[in-house]
Amino acid sequence: MLKYLIIFEKTETGFSAYVPDLPGCIATGKTKTITEKNILVAIRFHLDGMKAENIKFPLSTTDAETFVFAI
């Protein structure tokens, strides 16, 4: 089983998403829900292309934390 971190960012026109461990794997959408669906399709497409080219899937090396600061 593969596990990859997905980063979502709010943009002026909606949302964007990318997978740091899969360079070039990105998606956009008008809403976060649409962007989630689009990035999952993009990941599958990316991995299918790697498989077709006999490229080894990269291991996940990216981690993220959210910290809350009381100011």
N, CA, C and O atoms as a Tripos MOL2 file, in Angstrom:
@<TRIPOS>MOLECULE
protein
  284   283    71     0     0
PROTEIN
NO_CHARGES

@<TRIPOS>ATOM
      1 N           0.8400   -1.1720    0.0000 N.3       1 MET1
      2 CA          0.0000    0.0000    0.0000 C.3       1 MET1
      3 C           0.8930    1.2460    0.0000 C.2       1 MET1
      4 O           1.8840    1.3160    0.7280 O.2       1 MET1
      5 N           0.5280    2.2100   -0.8170 N.am      2 LEU2
      6 CA          1.2590    3.4700   -0.8950 C.3       2 LEU2
      7 C           0.5090    4.5530   -0.1330 C.2       2 LEU2
      8 O          -0.7210    4.5580   -0.0900 O.2       2 LEU2
      9 N           1.2530    5.4600    0.4610 N.am      3 LYS3
     10 CA          0.6530    6.5580    1.2130 C.3       3 LYS3
     11 C           1.4380    7.8270    0.8910 C.2       3 LYS3
     12 O           2.6500    7.8830    1.0970 O.2       3 LYS3
     13 N           0.7390    8.8490    0.3820 N.am      4 TYR4
     14 CA          1.3900   10.1040    0.0150 C.3       4 TYR4
     15 C           0.6630   11.2930    0.6420 C.2       4 TYR4
     16 O          -0.5650   11.3140    0.7230 O.2       4 TYR4
     17 N           1.4310   12.2660    1.0770 N.am      5 LEU5
     18 CA          0.8910   13.5100    1.5980 C.3       5 LEU5
     19 C           0.4110   14.3740    0.4380 C.2       5 LEU5
     20 O           1.1020   14.5100   -0.5710 O.2       5 LEU5
     21 N          -0.7680   14.9520    0.5860 N.am      6 ILE6
     22 CA         -1.3110   15.8850   -0.4080 C.3       6 ILE6
     23 C          -1.4180   17.2500    0.2610 C.2       6 ILE6
     24 O          -1.9770   17.3710    1.3510 O.2       6 ILE6
     25 N          -0.8830   18.2710   -0.3910 N.am      7 ILE7
     26 CA         -0.9540   19.6420    0.1040 C.3       7 ILE7
     27 C          -2.0430   20.3760   -0.6680 C.2       7 ILE7
     28 O          -2.0340   20.3900   -1.8990 O.2       7 ILE7
     29 N          -2.9820   20.9850    0.0540 N.am      8 PHE8
     30 CA         -4.0350   21.7940   -0.5480 C.3       8 PHE8
     31 C          -3.7800   23.2600   -0.2170 C.2       8 PHE8
     32 O          -3.4350   23.6030    0.9140 O.2       8 PHE8
     33 N          -3.9540   24.1150   -1.2140 N.am      9 GLU9
     34 CA         -3.7800   25.5460   -1.0120 C.3       9 GLU9
     35 C          -4.9640   26.2960   -1.5990 C.2       9 GLU9
     36 O          -5.4340   25.9730   -2.6900 O.2       9 GLU9
     37 N          -5.4420   27.2950   -0.8740 N.am     10 LYS10
     38 CA         -6.4990   28.1660   -1.3740 C.3      10 LYS10
     39 C          -5.8620   29.1270   -2.3760 C.2      10 LYS10
     40 O          -4.7810   29.6630   -2.1330 O.2      10 LYS10
     41 N          -6.5430   29.3390   -3.5020 N.am     11 THR11
     42 CA         -6.0720   30.2800   -4.5190 C.3      11 THR11
     43 C          -7.1360   31.3530   -4.7290 C.2      11 THR11
     44 O          -8.2060   31.3020   -4.1220 O.2      11 THR11
     45 N          -6.8450   32.3050   -5.5720 N.am     12 GLU12
     46 CA         -7.8110   33.3680   -5.8590 C.3      12 GLU12
     47 C          -9.0600   32.8340   -6.5550 C.2      12 GLU12
     48 O         -10.1360   33.4200   -6.4390 O.2      12 GLU12
     49 N          -8.9160   31.7250   -7.2760 N.am     13 THR13
     50 CA        -10.0420   31.1980   -8.0560 C.3      13 THR13
     51 C         -10.5590   29.8490   -7.5590 C.2      13 THR13
     52 O         -11.4660   29.2850   -8.1720 O.2      13 THR13
     53 N         -10.0180   29.3250   -6.4850 N.am     14 GLY14
     54 CA        -10.4520   28.0270   -5.9800 C.3      14 GLY14
     55 C          -9.3880   27.3970   -5.1050 C.2      14 GLY14
     56 O          -8.9660   27.9730   -4.1030 O.2      14 GLY14
     57 N          -8.9560   26.1950   -5.5010 N.am     15 PHE15
     58 CA         -7.9540   25.4560   -4.7400 C.3      15 PHE15
     59 C          -6.9610   24.7950   -5.6960 C.2      15 PHE15
     60 O          -7.2660   24.5230   -6.8570 O.2      15 PHE15
     61 N          -5.7680   24.5480   -5.1660 N.am     16 SER16
     62 CA         -4.7860   23.7460   -5.8870 C.3      16 SER16
     63 C          -4.2740   22.6820   -4.9310 C.2      16 SER16
     64 O          -4.3740   22.8240   -3.7130 O.2      16 SER16
     65 N          -3.7280   21.6240   -5.4930 N.am     17 ALA17
     66 CA         -3.1840   20.5370   -4.6830 C.3      17 ALA17
     67 C          -1.9690   19.9600   -5.3860 C.2      17 ALA17
     68 O          -1.8820   19.9490   -6.6130 O.2      17 ALA17
     69 N          -1.0300   19.4780   -4.5730 N.am     18 TYR18
     70 CA          0.1370   18.8030   -5.1370 C.3      18 TYR18
     71 C           0.6400   17.7540   -4.1630 C.2      18 TYR18
     72 O           0.3190   17.7750   -2.9750 O.2      18 TYR18
     73 N           1.4400   16.8330   -4.6960 N.am     19 VAL19
     74 CA          1.9850   15.7300   -3.9130 C.3      19 VAL19
     75 C           3.5100   15.8870   -3.9260 C.2      19 VAL19
     76 O           4.1470   15.6020   -4.9400 O.2      19 VAL19
     77 N           4.1020   16.3380   -2.8130 N.am     20 PRO20
     78 CA          5.5520   16.5860   -2.7980 C.3      20 PRO20
     79 C           6.4040   15.3860   -3.1990 C.2      20 PRO20
     80 O           7.4700   15.5530   -3.7910 O.2      20 PRO20
     81 N           5.9450   14.1860   -2.8840 N.am     21 ASP21
     82 CA          6.7280   12.9890   -3.2030 C.3      21 ASP21
     83 C           6.5340   12.4950   -4.6360 C.2      21 ASP21
     84 O           7.1880   11.5430   -5.0620 O.2      21 ASP21
     85 N           5.6260   13.1500   -5.3840 N.am     22 LEU22
     86 CA          5.4100   12.8220   -6.7970 C.3      22 LEU22
     87 C           5.5540   14.1170   -7.6060 C.2      22 LEU22
     88 O           4.5510   14.7200   -7.9900 O.2      22 LEU22
     89 N           6.7800   14.5400   -7.8630 N.am     23 PRO23
     90 CA          6.9950   15.8070   -8.5740 C.3      23 PRO23
     91 C           6.1920   15.8870   -9.8700 C.2      23 PRO23
     92 O           6.1940   14.9630  -10.6840 O.2      23 PRO23
     93 N           5.5080   17.0170  -10.0390 N.am     24 GLY24
     94 CA          4.7030   17.2290  -11.2310 C.3      24 GLY24
     95 C           3.2640   16.7670  -11.0900 C.2      24 GLY24
     96 O           2.4530   16.9960  -11.9880 O.2      24 GLY24
     97 N           2.9330   16.1260   -9.9890 N.am     25 CYS25
     98 CA          1.5720   15.6430   -9.7720 C.3      25 CYS25
     99 C           0.7840   16.7430   -9.0750 C.2      25 CYS25
    100 O           0.9220   16.9610   -7.8710 O.2      25 CYS25
    101 N          -0.0520   17.4380   -9.8610 N.am     26 ILE26
    102 CA         -0.8050   18.5810   -9.3580 C.3      26 ILE26
    103 C          -2.2380   18.5170   -9.8520 C.2      26 ILE26
    104 O          -2.5520   17.7850  -10.7910 O.2      26 ILE26
    105 N          -3.1090   19.2930   -9.2090 N.am     27 ALA27
    106 CA         -4.5030   19.4000   -9.6450 C.3      27 ALA27
    107 C          -5.0740   20.7090   -9.1280 C.2      27 ALA27
    108 O          -4.5520   21.2980   -8.1810 O.2      27 ALA27
    109 N          -6.1500   21.1570   -9.7610 N.am     28 THR28
    110 CA         -6.8490   22.3600   -9.3250 C.3      28 THR28
    111 C          -8.3420   22.1010   -9.3530 C.2      28 THR28
    112 O          -8.8050   21.1010   -9.9010 O.2      28 THR28
    113 N          -9.0850   23.0140   -8.7550 N.am     29 GLY29
    114 CA        -10.5350   22.9170   -8.7860 C.3      29 GLY29
    115 C         -11.1610   24.1500   -8.1860 C.2      29 GLY29
    116 O         -10.5150   24.9040   -7.4580 O.2      29 GLY29
    117 N         -12.4120   24.3450   -8.4960 N.am     30 LYS30
    118 CA        -13.1430   25.5070   -7.9920 C.3      30 LYS30
    119 C         -13.4320   25.3680   -6.4970 C.2      30 LYS30
    120 O         -13.4710   26.3650   -5.7750 O.2      30 LYS30
    121 N         -13.6350   24.1250   -6.0300 N.am     31 THR31
    122 CA        -13.8650   23.8650   -4.6090 C.3      31 THR31
    123 C         -12.8340   22.8470   -4.1190 C.2      31 THR31
    124 O         -12.1770   22.1770   -4.9150 O.2      31 THR31
    125 N         -12.7050   22.7450   -2.7950 N.am     32 LYS32
    126 CA        -11.7600   21.7680   -2.2590 C.3      32 LYS32
    127 C         -12.2070   20.3440   -2.5950 C.2      32 LYS32
    128 O         -11.3750   19.4800   -2.8760 O.2      32 LYS32
    129 N         -13.5130   20.1000   -2.5670 N.am     33 THR33
    130 CA        -14.0310   18.7650   -2.8950 C.3      33 THR33
    131 C         -13.6720   18.3720   -4.3240 C.2      33 THR33
    132 O         -13.2400   17.2460   -4.5710 O.2      33 THR33
    133 N         -13.8500   19.2880   -5.2550 N.am     34 ILE34
    134 CA        -13.4870   19.0120   -6.6580 C.3      34 ILE34
    135 C         -11.9870   18.7990   -6.7720 C.2      34 ILE34
    136 O         -11.5330   17.9070   -7.4890 O.2      34 ILE34
    137 N         -11.2190   19.6160   -6.0650 N.am     35 THR35
    138 CA         -9.7580   19.4800   -6.1050 C.3      35 THR35
    139 C          -9.3240   18.1400   -5.5370 C.2      35 THR35
    140 O          -8.4070   17.5160   -6.0710 O.2      35 THR35
    141 N          -9.9670   17.6820   -4.4570 N.am     36 GLU36
    142 CA         -9.6580   16.3580   -3.8950 C.3      36 GLU36
    143 C          -9.8800   15.2690   -4.9340 C.2      36 GLU36
    144 O          -9.0310   14.3950   -5.1090 O.2      36 GLU36
    145 N         -11.0100   15.3150   -5.6190 N.am     37 LYS37
    146 CA        -11.2930   14.3150   -6.6640 C.3      37 LYS37
    147 C         -10.2570   14.3940   -7.7730 C.2      37 LYS37
    148 O          -9.7770   13.3690   -8.2570 O.2      37 LYS37
    149 N          -9.9120   15.6170   -8.1770 N.am     38 ASN38
    150 CA         -8.9510   15.8030   -9.2650 C.3      38 ASN38
    151 C          -7.5500   15.3220   -8.8960 C.2      38 ASN38
    152 O          -6.8610   14.7370   -9.7320 O.2      38 ASN38
    153 N          -7.1180   15.5590   -7.6560 N.am     39 ILE39
    154 CA         -5.7630   15.1290   -7.2780 C.3      39 ILE39
    155 C          -5.7030   13.6050   -7.1680 C.2      39 ILE39
    156 O          -4.6710   13.0080   -7.4750 O.2      39 ILE39
    157 N          -6.7810   12.9740   -6.7390 N.am     40 LEU40
    158 CA         -6.7800   11.5050   -6.6890 C.3      40 LEU40
    159 C          -6.6820   10.9090   -8.0920 C.2      40 LEU40
    160 O          -5.9900    9.9120   -8.2980 O.2      40 LEU40
    161 N          -7.3730   11.5190   -9.0580 N.am     41 VAL41
    162 CA         -7.2540   11.0870  -10.4590 C.3      41 VAL41
    163 C          -5.8270   11.3310  -10.9480 C.2      41 VAL41
    164 O          -5.2530   10.4890  -11.6380 O.2      41 VAL41
    165 N          -5.2570   12.4830  -10.5920 N.am     42 ALA42
    166 CA         -3.8930   12.8150  -11.0190 C.3      42 ALA42
    167 C          -2.8700   11.8410  -10.4410 C.2      42 ALA42
    168 O          -1.9340   11.4400  -11.1320 O.2      42 ALA42
    169 N          -3.0430   11.4630   -9.1870 N.am     43 ILE43
    170 CA         -2.1280   10.5030   -8.5610 C.3      43 ILE43
    171 C          -2.2040    9.1590   -9.2800 C.2      43 ILE43
    172 O          -1.1740    8.5640   -9.5980 O.2      43 ILE43
    173 N          -3.4110    8.6820   -9.5360 N.am     44 ARG44
    174 CA         -3.5820    7.4020  -10.2290 C.3      44 ARG44
    175 C          -2.9260    7.4570  -11.6110 C.2      44 ARG44
    176 O          -2.2150    6.5330  -12.0060 O.2      44 ARG44
    177 N          -3.1700    8.5470  -12.3370 N.am     45 PHE45
    178 CA         -2.5840    8.7340  -13.6660 C.3      45 PHE45
    179 C          -1.0560    8.7450  -13.5880 C.2      45 PHE45
    180 O          -0.3800    8.1180  -14.4030 O.2      45 PHE45
    181 N          -0.5270    9.4580  -12.6080 N.am     46 HIS46
    182 CA          0.9190    9.5550  -12.4110 C.3      46 HIS46
    183 C           1.5290    8.1720  -12.1300 C.2      46 HIS46
    184 O           2.5310    7.7870  -12.7310 O.2      46 HIS46
    185 N           0.9020    7.4380  -11.2050 N.am     47 LEU47
    186 CA          1.4190    6.1170  -10.8480 C.3      47 LEU47
    187 C           1.2640    5.1140  -11.9940 C.2      47 LEU47
    188 O           2.1340    4.2680  -12.2000 O.2      47 LEU47
    189 N           0.1570    5.2080  -12.7390 N.am     48 ASP48
    190 CA         -0.0170    4.3280  -13.8990 C.3      48 ASP48
    191 C           1.0670    4.5820  -14.9420 C.2      48 ASP48
    192 O           1.5820    3.6450  -15.5520 O.2      48 ASP48
    193 N           1.4110    5.8580  -15.1460 N.am     49 GLY49
    194 CA          2.4790    6.1970  -16.0870 C.3      49 GLY49
    195 C           3.8250    5.6620  -15.6310 C.2      49 GLY49
    196 O           4.6040    5.1510  -16.4360 O.2      49 GLY49
    197 N           4.0960    5.7820  -14.3300 N.am     50 MET50
    198 CA          5.3500    5.2470  -13.7960 C.3      50 MET50
    199 C           5.4060    3.7310  -13.9670 C.2      50 MET50
    200 O           6.4420    3.1720  -14.3260 O.2      50 MET50
    201 N           4.2760    3.0760  -13.7030 N.am     51 LYS51
    202 CA          4.2190    1.6210  -13.8490 C.3      51 LYS51
    203 C           4.4610    1.2150  -15.3050 C.2      51 LYS51
    204 O           5.1950    0.2630  -15.5710 O.2      51 LYS51
    205 N           3.8530    1.9270  -16.2360 N.am     52 ALA52
    206 CA          4.0180    1.6190  -17.6610 C.3      52 ALA52
    207 C           5.4640    1.7880  -18.1130 C.2      52 ALA52
    208 O           5.9180    1.0970  -19.0260 O.2      52 ALA52
    209 N           6.1790    2.7000  -17.4790 N.am     53 GLU53
    210 CA          7.5810    2.9570  -17.8310 C.3      53 GLU53
    211 C           8.5560    2.1640  -16.9570 C.2      53 GLU53
    212 O           9.7690    2.3630  -17.0370 O.2      53 GLU53
    213 N           8.0280    1.2710  -16.1310 N.am     54 ASN54
    214 CA          8.8460    0.4730  -15.2010 C.3      54 ASN54
    215 C           9.6910    1.3540  -14.2830 C.2      54 ASN54
    216 O          10.8440    1.0370  -13.9900 O.2      54 ASN54
    217 N           9.1090    2.4570  -13.8370 N.am     55 ILE55
    218 CA          9.7680    3.3400  -12.8810 C.3      55 ILE55
    219 C           9.2720    2.9750  -11.4930 C.2      55 ILE55
    220 O           8.0690    2.8770  -11.2510 O.2      55 ILE55
    221 N          10.2090    2.7770  -10.5950 N.am     56 LYS56
    222 CA          9.8730    2.3880   -9.2300 C.3      56 LYS56
    223 C           9.1100    3.5210   -8.5360 C.2      56 LYS56
    224 O           9.4950    4.6860   -8.6350 O.2      56 LYS56
    225 N           8.0330    3.1740   -7.8370 N.am     57 PHE57
    226 CA          7.2630    4.1700   -7.0990 C.3      57 PHE57
    227 C           8.1100    4.7170   -5.9530 C.2      57 PHE57
    228 O           8.7540    3.9470   -5.2400 O.2      57 PHE57
    229 N           8.1170    6.0400   -5.7690 N.am     58 PRO58
    230 CA          8.9000    6.6000   -4.6630 C.3      58 PRO58
    231 C           8.2150    6.3470   -3.3220 C.2      58 PRO58
    232 O           6.9880    6.3270   -3.2250 O.2      58 PRO58
    233 N           9.0270    6.1570   -2.3050 N.am     59 LEU59
    234 CA          8.4870    6.0450   -0.9560 C.3      59 LEU59
    235 C           8.1350    7.4360   -0.4650 C.2      59 LEU59
    236 O           8.7390    8.4230   -0.8860 O.2      59 LEU59
    237 N           7.1800    7.5110    0.4050 N.am     60 SER60
    238 CA          6.7970    8.7910    0.9780 C.3      60 SER60
    239 C           7.8610    9.2360    1.9710 C.2      60 SER60
    240 O           8.2020    8.5040    2.9000 O.2      60 SER60
    241 N           8.3780   10.4320    1.7690 N.am     61 THR61
    242 CA          9.3720   10.9870    2.6910 C.3      61 THR61
    243 C           8.9060   12.3070    3.2840 C.2      61 THR61
    244 O           9.6080   12.9070    4.0970 O.2      61 THR61
    245 N           7.7260   12.7600    2.8810 N.am     62 THR62
    246 CA          7.2020   14.0420    3.3200 C.3      62 THR62
    247 C           6.2660   13.8470    4.5000 C.2      62 THR62
    248 O           5.4670   12.9100    4.5270 O.2      62 THR62
    249 N           6.3720   14.7400    5.4730 N.am     63 ASP63
    250 CA          5.4970   14.7160    6.6310 C.3      63 ASP63
    251 C           5.0020   16.1280    6.8860 C.2      63 ASP63
    252 O           5.6390   17.0920    6.4610 O.2      63 ASP63
    253 N           3.8970   16.2630    7.5600 N.am     64 ALA64
    254 CA          3.3560   17.5960    7.8440 C.3      64 ALA64
    255 C           2.7460   17.6090    9.2340 C.2      64 ALA64
    256 O           2.2640   16.5940    9.7350 O.2      64 ALA64
    257 N           2.7800   18.7720    9.8350 N.am     65 GLU65
    258 CA          2.1560   18.9940   11.1360 C.3      65 GLU65
    259 C           1.4340   20.3340   11.0810 C.2      65 GLU65
    260 O           1.8250   21.2310   10.3340 O.2      65 GLU65
    261 N           0.4000   20.4570   11.8620 N.am     66 THR66
    262 CA         -0.2790   21.7270   12.0190 C.3      66 THR66
    263 C          -0.1350   22.1560   13.4680 C.2      66 THR66
    264 O          -0.4680   21.4130   14.3920 O.2      66 THR66
    265 N           0.3620   23.3600   13.6450 N.am     67 PHE67
    266 CA          0.5250   23.9050   14.9920 C.3      67 PHE67
    267 C          -0.4370   25.0610   15.1630 C.2      67 PHE67
    268 O          -0.6490   25.8420   14.2350 O.2      67 PHE67
    269 N          -1.0160   25.1720   16.3360 N.am     68 VAL68
    270 CA         -1.9390   26.2490   16.6490 C.3      68 VAL68
    271 C          -1.2600   27.1690   17.6650 C.2      68 VAL68
    272 O          -0.7440   26.7140   18.6850 O.2      68 VAL68
    273 N          -1.2690   28.4660   17.3680 N.am     69 PHE69
    274 CA         -0.6390   29.4420   18.2260 C.3      69 PHE69
    275 C          -1.6870   30.3940   18.7950 C.2      69 PHE69
    276 O          -2.4800   30.9670   18.0490 O.2      69 PHE69
    277 N          -1.6900   30.5600   20.1010 N.am     70 ALA70
    278 CA         -2.5660   31.5310   20.7460 C.3      70 ALA70
    279 C          -1.7850   32.8430   20.8460 C.2      70 ALA70
    280 O          -0.7650   32.9250   21.5300 O.2      70 ALA70
    281 N          -2.2760   33.8450   20.1620 N.am     71 ILE71
    282 CA         -1.5800   35.1250   20.1620 C.3      71 ILE71
    283 C          -2.4870   36.1870   20.7510 C.2      71 ILE71
    284 O          -2.0950   37.3500   20.8460 O.2      71 ILE71
@<TRIPOS>BOND
     1     1     2 1
     2     2     3 1
     3     3     4 2
     4     3     5 am
     5     5     6 1
     6     6     7 1
     7     7     8 2
     8     7     9 am
     9     9    10 1
    10    10    11 1
    11    11    12 2
    12    11    13 am
    13    13    14 1
    14    14    15 1
    15    15    16 2
    16    15    17 am
    17    17    18 1
    18    18    19 1
    19    19    20 2
    20    19    21 am
    21    21    22 1
    22    22    23 1
    23    23    24 2
    24    23    25 am
    25    25    26 1
    26    26    27 1
    27    27    28 2
    28    27    29 am
    29    29    30 1
    30    30    31 1
    31    31    32 2
    32    31    33 am
    33    33    34 1
    34    34    35 1
    35    35    36 2
    36    35    37 am
    37    37    38 1
    38    38    39 1
    39    39    40 2
    40    39    41 am
    41    41    42 1
    42    42    43 1
    43    43    44 2
    44    43    45 am
    45    45    46 1
    46    46    47 1
    47    47    48 2
    48    47    49 am
    49    49    50 1
    50    50    51 1
    51    51    52 2
    52    51    53 am
    53    53    54 1
    54    54    55 1
    55    55    56 2
    56    55    57 am
    57    57    58 1
    58    58    59 1
    59    59    60 2
    60    59    61 am
    61    61    62 1
    62    62    63 1
    63    63    64 2
    64    63    65 am
    65    65    66 1
    66    66    67 1
    67    67    68 2
    68    67    69 am
    69    69    70 1
    70    70    71 1
    71    71    72 2
    72    71    73 am
    73    73    74 1
    74    74    75 1
    75    75    76 2
    76    75    77 am
    77    77    78 1
    78    78    79 1
    79    79    80 2
    80    79    81 am
    81    81    82 1
    82    82    83 1
    83    83    84 2
    84    83    85 am
    85    85    86 1
    86    86    87 1
    87    87    88 2
    88    87    89 am
    89    89    90 1
    90    90    91 1
    91    91    92 2
    92    91    93 am
    93    93    94 1
    94    94    95 1
    95    95    96 2
    96    95    97 am
    97    97    98 1
    98    98    99 1
    99    99   100 2
   100    99   101 am
   101   101   102 1
   102   102   103 1
   103   103   104 2
   104   103   105 am
   105   105   106 1
   106   106   107 1
   107   107   108 2
   108   107   109 am
   109   109   110 1
   110   110   111 1
   111   111   112 2
   112   111   113 am
   113   113   114 1
   114   114   115 1
   115   115   116 2
   116   115   117 am
   117   117   118 1
   118   118   119 1
   119   119   120 2
   120   119   121 am
   121   121   122 1
   122   122   123 1
   123   123   124 2
   124   123   125 am
   125   125   126 1
   126   126   127 1
   127   127   128 2
   128   127   129 am
   129   129   130 1
   130   130   131 1
   131   131   132 2
   132   131   133 am
   133   133   134 1
   134   134   135 1
   135   135   136 2
   136   135   137 am
   137   137   138 1
   138   138   139 1
   139   139   140 2
   140   139   141 am
   141   141   142 1
   142   142   143 1
   143   143   144 2
   144   143   145 am
   145   145   146 1
   146   146   147 1
   147   147   148 2
   148   147   149 am
   149   149   150 1
   150   150   151 1
   151   151   152 2
   152   151   153 am
   153   153   154 1
   154   154   155 1
   155   155   156 2
   156   155   157 am
   157   157   158 1
   158   158   159 1
   159   159   160 2
   160   159   161 am
   161   161   162 1
   162   162   163 1
   163   163   164 2
   164   163   165 am
   165   165   166 1
   166   166   167 1
   167   167   168 2
   168   167   169 am
   169   169   170 1
   170   170   171 1
   171   171   172 2
   172   171   173 am
   173   173   174 1
   174   174   175 1
   175   175   176 2
   176   175   177 am
   177   177   178 1
   178   178   179 1
   179   179   180 2
   180   179   181 am
   181   181   182 1
   182   182   183 1
   183   183   184 2
   184   183   185 am
   185   185   186 1
   186   186   187 1
   187   187   188 2
   188   187   189 am
   189   189   190 1
   190   190   191 1
   191   191   192 2
   192   191   193 am
   193   193   194 1
   194   194   195 1
   195   195   196 2
   196   195   197 am
   197   197   198 1
   198   198   199 1
   199   199   200 2
   200   199   201 am
   201   201   202 1
   202   202   203 1
   203   203   204 2
   204   203   205 am
   205   205   206 1
   206   206   207 1
   207   207   208 2
   208   207   209 am
   209   209   210 1
   210   210   211 1
   211   211   212 2
   212   211   213 am
   213   213   214 1
   214   214   215 1
   215   215   216 2
   216   215   217 am
   217   217   218 1
   218   218   219 1
   219   219   220 2
   220   219   221 am
   221   221   222 1
   222   222   223 1
   223   223   224 2
   224   223   225 am
   225   225   226 1
   226   226   227 1
   227   227   228 2
   228   227   229 am
   229   229   230 1
   230   230   231 1
   231   231   232 2
   232   231   233 am
   233   233   234 1
   234   234   235 1
   235   235   236 2
   236   235   237 am
   237   237   238 1
   238   238   239 1
   239   239   240 2
   240   239   241 am
   241   241   242 1
   242   242   243 1
   243   243   244 2
   244   243   245 am
   245   245   246 1
   246   246   247 1
   247   247   248 2
   248   247   249 am
   249   249   250 1
   250   250   251 1
   251   251   252 2
   252   251   253 am
   253   253   254 1
   254   254   255 1
   255   255   256 2
   256   255   257 am
   257   257   258 1
   258   258   259 1
   259   259   260 2
   260   259   261 am
   261   261   262 1
   262   262   263 1
   263   263   264 2
   264   263   265 am
   265   265   266 1
   266   266   267 1
   267   267   268 2
   268   267   269 am
   269   269   270 1
   270   270   271 1
   271   271   272 2
   272   271   273 am
   273   273   274 1
   274   274   275 1
   275   275   276 2
   276   275   277 am
   277   277   278 1
   278   278   279 1
   279   279   280 2
   280   279   281 am
   281   281   282 1
   282   282   283 1
   283   283   284 2
@<TRIPOS>SUBSTRUCTURE
     1 MET1         2 RESIDUE 1 A MET
     2 LEU2         6 RESIDUE 1 A LEU
     3 LYS3        10 RESIDUE 1 A LYS
     4 TYR4        14 RESIDUE 1 A TYR
     5 LEU5        18 RESIDUE 1 A LEU
     6 ILE6        22 RESIDUE 1 A ILE
     7 ILE7        26 RESIDUE 1 A ILE
     8 PHE8        30 RESIDUE 1 A PHE
     9 GLU9        34 RESIDUE 1 A GLU
    10 LYS10       38 RESIDUE 1 A LYS
    11 THR11       42 RESIDUE 1 A THR
    12 GLU12       46 RESIDUE 1 A GLU
    13 THR13       50 RESIDUE 1 A THR
    14 GLY14       54 RESIDUE 1 A GLY
    15 PHE15       58 RESIDUE 1 A PHE
    16 SER16       62 RESIDUE 1 A SER
    17 ALA17       66 RESIDUE 1 A ALA
    18 TYR18       70 RESIDUE 1 A TYR
    19 VAL19       74 RESIDUE 1 A VAL
    20 PRO20       78 RESIDUE 1 A PRO
    21 ASP21       82 RESIDUE 1 A ASP
    22 LEU22       86 RESIDUE 1 A LEU
    23 PRO23       90 RESIDUE 1 A PRO
    24 GLY24       94 RESIDUE 1 A GLY
    25 CYS25       98 RESIDUE 1 A CYS
    26 ILE26      102 RESIDUE 1 A ILE
    27 ALA27      106 RESIDUE 1 A ALA
    28 THR28      110 RESIDUE 1 A THR
    29 GLY29      114 RESIDUE 1 A GLY
    30 LYS30      118 RESIDUE 1 A LYS
    31 THR31      122 RESIDUE 1 A THR
    32 LYS32      126 RESIDUE 1 A LYS
    33 THR33      130 RESIDUE 1 A THR
    34 ILE34      134 RESIDUE 1 A ILE
    35 THR35      138 RESIDUE 1 A THR
    36 GLU36      142 RESIDUE 1 A GLU
    37 LYS37      146 RESIDUE 1 A LYS
    38 ASN38      150 RESIDUE 1 A ASN
    39 ILE39      154 RESIDUE 1 A ILE
    40 LEU40      158 RESIDUE 1 A LEU
    41 VAL41      162 RESIDUE 1 A VAL
    42 ALA42      166 RESIDUE 1 A ALA
    43 ILE43      170 RESIDUE 1 A ILE
    44 ARG44      174 RESIDUE 1 A ARG
    45 PHE45      178 RESIDUE 1 A PHE
    46 HIS46      182 RESIDUE 1 A HIS
    47 LEU47      186 RESIDUE 1 A LEU
    48 ASP48      190 RESIDUE 1 A ASP
    49 GLY49      194 RESIDUE 1 A GLY
    50 MET50      198 RESIDUE 1 A MET
    51 LYS51      202 RESIDUE 1 A LYS
    52 ALA52      206 RESIDUE 1 A ALA
    53 GLU53      210 RESIDUE 1 A GLU
    54 ASN54      214 RESIDUE 1 A ASN
    55 ILE55      218 RESIDUE 1 A ILE
    56 LYS56      222 RESIDUE 1 A LYS
    57 PHE57      226 RESIDUE 1 A PHE
    58 PRO58      230 RESIDUE 1 A PRO
    59 LEU59      234 RESIDUE 1 A LEU
    60 SER60      238 RESIDUE 1 A SER
    61 THR61      242 RESIDUE 1 A THR
    62 THR62      246 RESIDUE 1 A THR
    63 ASP63      250 RESIDUE 1 A ASP
    64 ALA64      254 RESIDUE 1 A ALA
    65 GLU65      258 RESIDUE 1 A GLU
    66 THR66      262 RESIDUE 1 A THR
    67 PHE67      266 RESIDUE 1 A PHE
    68 VAL68      270 RESIDUE 1 A VAL
    69 PHE69      274 RESIDUE 1 A PHE
    70 ALA70      278 RESIDUE 1 A ALA
    71 ILE71      282 RESIDUE 1 A ILE
